[in-house]
C-alpha cells in the first residue's frame, strides 16, 4: 500500500492540514501588524529595514508552507507579494503599491484562505 492510499497517512495529513488552517488567522494578524509597522514611518518615507524584514519573513513563511497544507492560492499570493517586498528591501523598489496588495490578501484570507480563486 502506498502512502496516498494508506488511511493512517491520510488521517495524519488531514490533521496536519487542520492544524495549519487553525494557524492562518493568527498568521494573518501578524502580517497585518507587520504592515502597520511598515506604515509607521514618516509620510512618504520608505518603511524601516526592520519593519520590511518582518513583513517579508511572515509572507515568506506562508508562501513556503501554505501549498503543502492545501492552501495553494494563499501560498502563491503570499509568494508574489513577498517577492515584491524583497525587491523593495534589496533594490529600493517602490513601496507604495504593496500595502494595498497586502490588505487585499488579508481581506481575501479572512473570507476563505483555502479558496482556489483569488478575488
Secondary structure, 3 states (H helix, E strand, C coil): CCCCCCHHHHHHHHHHHHHHHHHHHHHHHHHHHHHHHHHCCCCCCCCCHHHHHHHHHHHHHHHHHCHHHCCHHHHHHHHHHHHHHHHHHHHCCCCCCHHHHHHHHHHHHHHHCCCCCCC
